[in-house]
Amino acid sequence: MIYLKLFLEFFKTGLFSVGGGLATLPFLYNIQEKTNWFTSGQLTDMIAISQSTPGPMGINMATYVGFLTAKSLGALVTTLSIITPSIIIILIISHFLRAFRENKYVDAAFYGLRPASTGLIAGAGMTVVLMTLFQIDLFKDTGNILDLFNWKSIILAIIIYVLSNNIKQTKKLHPVFFIAGSAIIGILFSFAGA
């Protein structure tokens, strides 16, 4: 039964998350709230791992959730279920490509999807910032304003910003160096689930 639930949740995610990997985040937040298959901290880790590993972010996150929930078979089910809608849609479109190519309604629909996917990505980005730089639950528990901020993450963000934008020697470094450095710092200073 868990495999069917995994398949259905990630099939819906693959069907409706237009705009790339970050557009899957609102669906993952919904899945997390509805199923409790993973925690908010694990979702934050999932985003970091999916961004820094090869492959599409949405598929990486689906595989991660599947593995957390139902080990290797769960990972296989979620991976296949998130890509299945795209495969079906591509097969249908390729079959009718000539009719769609100059259809003004199809063109208008794709034009309308741009701001929708931009909004999904912006919303996901804001949620990632809130989850990474702020500790809202801890602040609610303690009421201490200093507990609202995740100081380690804020300091790391400032350091990366300064290194990647203001210091001549590091400004032109490839982003992979900042990703690898952030991963090492995250491990050394226990950023997991922060």
C-alpha positions as CSV (number, residue, x, y, z in Angstrom):
1,M,0.0,0.0,0.0
2,I,2.9,2.4,0.8
3,Y,4.2,1.9,-2.8
4,L,0.9,2.9,-4.3
5,K,0.7,6.0,-2.0
6,L,4.2,7.0,-3.0
7,F,3.4,6.5,-6.7
8,L,0.3,8.6,-6.5
9,E,1.8,11.5,-4.6
10,F,4.9,11.7,-6.8
11,F,2.8,11.2,-10.0
12,K,0.8,14.3,-9.0
13,T,4.0,16.1,-8.3
14,G,5.4,15.3,-11.7
15,L,2.2,16.2,-13.4
16,F,1.7,19.6,-11.9
17,S,5.2,21.0,-11.0
18,V,5.9,23.0,-14.1
19,G,9.1,24.9,-14.0
20,G,11.8,22.6,-12.9
21,G,13.1,21.2,-9.6
22,L,12.3,24.1,-7.4
23,A,8.7,24.0,-8.5
24,T,8.4,20.6,-6.8
25,L,9.0,22.1,-3.4
26,P,5.4,23.3,-2.7
27,F,4.3,19.8,-3.5
28,L,6.9,18.3,-1.2
29,Y,5.8,20.6,1.7
30,N,2.3,19.4,1.1
31,I,3.4,15.7,1.1
32,Q,5.4,16.3,4.3
33,E,2.4,17.9,6.1
34,K,0.0,15.2,4.8
35,T,2.0,12.1,5.3
36,N,4.9,12.8,7.8
37,W,7.1,10.6,5.7
38,F,9.9,13.1,6.4
39,T,10.6,16.0,8.7
40,S,11.2,19.7,7.9
41,G,14.8,19.2,8.7
42,Q,15.1,16.3,6.3
43,L,13.4,18.4,3.7
44,T,16.1,21.1,4.1
45,D,18.8,18.4,3.9
46,M,17.0,17.0,0.8
47,I,17.1,20.4,-0.9
48,A,20.8,20.8,-0.2
49,I,21.7,17.3,-1.4
50,S,19.6,17.5,-4.5
51,Q,21.1,20.8,-5.4
52,S,24.7,19.6,-5.0
53,T,24.3,16.1,-6.7
54,P,24.1,15.5,-10.4
55,G,20.7,15.1,-12.0
56,P,17.4,17.0,-11.9
57,M,16.6,18.3,-8.4
58,G,12.9,17.1,-8.4
59,I,13.9,13.6,-9.3
60,N,16.7,13.6,-6.7
61,M,14.3,14.7,-4.0
62,A,11.7,12.1,-5.1
63,T,14.3,9.4,-4.9
64,Y,15.4,10.6,-1.5
65,V,11.9,10.6,-0.1
66,G,11.2,7.1,-1.6
67,F,14.4,5.8,0.0
68,L,13.5,7.3,3.4
69,T,10.0,5.9,3.3
70,A,10.4,2.5,1.8
71,K,14.2,1.9,1.1
72,S,15.4,0.9,-2.5
73,L,12.0,-0.2,-3.9
74,G,10.5,3.1,-2.6
75,A,13.2,5.1,-4.3
76,L,12.6,3.3,-7.5
77,V,8.8,3.8,-7.3
78,T,9.1,7.5,-6.6
79,T,11.7,8.1,-9.3
80,L,9.6,6.4,-11.9
81,S,6.3,8.0,-10.7
82,I,7.7,11.6,-10.9
83,I,9.0,11.1,-14.5
84,T,6.0,9.2,-15.8
85,P,3.7,12.2,-16.4
86,S,6.5,14.0,-18.4
87,I,7.0,10.9,-20.6
88,I,3.3,10.6,-21.2
89,I,2.9,14.3,-22.1
90,I,6.0,14.3,-24.3
91,L,4.7,11.2,-26.2
92,I,1.2,12.9,-26.7
93,I,2.7,16.2,-27.8
94,S,5.2,14.5,-30.2
95,H,2.3,12.6,-31.8
96,F,0.3,15.8,-32.3
97,L,3.3,18.2,-32.8
98,R,2.2,19.5,-36.2
99,A,-1.2,20.5,-34.9
100,F,0.2,22.1,-31.8
101,R,3.1,23.9,-33.5
102,E,1.1,26.9,-34.7
103,N,-2.0,26.8,-32.4
104,K,-2.5,30.2,-30.8
105,Y,-4.3,28.7,-27.8
106,V,-1.4,26.3,-27.0
107,D,1.0,29.2,-27.4
108,A,-1.1,31.3,-25.0
109,A,-1.3,28.5,-22.5
110,F,2.5,28.2,-22.4
111,Y,2.9,31.9,-22.1
112,G,0.5,31.9,-19.1
113,L,2.5,29.1,-17.5
114,R,5.6,31.2,-17.3
115,P,4.4,33.5,-14.5
116,A,2.8,30.6,-12.7
117,S,6.1,28.6,-12.6
118,T,8.0,31.8,-11.7
119,G,5.6,32.3,-8.7
120,L,6.1,28.6,-7.6
121,I,9.9,29.0,-7.8
122,A,9.9,32.3,-5.9
123,G,7.6,30.9,-3.2
124,A,9.8,27.8,-2.8
125,G,12.9,30.1,-2.6
126,M,11.3,32.2,0.2
127,T,10.4,29.0,2.1
128,V,14.0,27.7,1.8
129,V,15.3,31.1,3.1
130,L,12.9,30.9,6.0
131,M,13.8,27.3,6.8
132,T,17.5,27.9,6.5
133,L,18.1,31.3,8.1
134,F,15.3,31.4,10.7
135,Q,14.2,29.1,13.6
136,I,10.6,30.0,13.8
137,D,9.5,27.0,15.9
138,L,12.3,27.6,18.4
139,F,11.3,31.2,18.7
140,K,7.7,30.3,19.3
141,D,8.8,27.9,22.1
142,T,11.2,30.3,23.8
143,G,9.9,33.8,22.9
144,N,13.6,34.9,22.8
145,I,14.2,37.1,19.7
146,L,17.8,35.8,19.5
147,D,16.4,32.3,19.0
148,L,14.6,33.4,15.8
149,F,17.8,33.5,13.8
150,N,19.9,30.6,12.8
151,W,23.2,32.3,13.4
152,K,25.5,29.6,11.9
153,S,23.5,29.7,8.6
154,I,23.4,33.5,8.5
155,I,27.2,33.7,9.0
156,L,27.8,31.1,6.4
157,A,25.5,32.9,3.9
158,I,27.4,36.2,4.5
159,I,30.8,34.6,4.1
160,I,29.7,32.9,0.8
161,Y,28.2,36.2,-0.4
162,V,31.4,38.1,0.4
163,L,33.7,35.5,-1.2
164,S,31.6,35.1,-4.3
165,N,30.9,38.8,-4.9
166,N,33.5,41.0,-3.2
167,I,36.9,39.3,-3.0
168,K,38.8,39.4,-6.3
169,Q,40.7,36.1,-5.8
170,T,37.5,34.1,-5.0
171,K,35.0,36.0,-7.1
172,K,35.6,33.9,-10.3
173,L,35.7,30.5,-8.6
174,H,33.3,28.0,-10.0
175,P,30.2,27.5,-7.9
176,V,31.1,23.9,-7.2
177,F,33.9,25.1,-4.8
178,F,31.3,27.0,-2.8
179,I,29.0,24.0,-2.8
180,A,31.7,21.6,-1.7
181,G,33.0,24.1,0.9
182,S,29.5,24.6,2.3
183,A,29.0,20.8,2.5
184,I,32.3,20.4,4.5
185,I,31.4,23.3,6.8
186,G,27.9,21.8,7.3
187,I,29.3,18.5,8.3
188,L,32.0,19.9,10.5
189,F,29.7,22.4,12.3
190,S,26.6,20.2,12.4
191,F,24.2,22.1,10.2
192,A,22.1,19.0,9.5
193,G,18.4,19.7,10.2
194,A,19.2,23.3,11.4
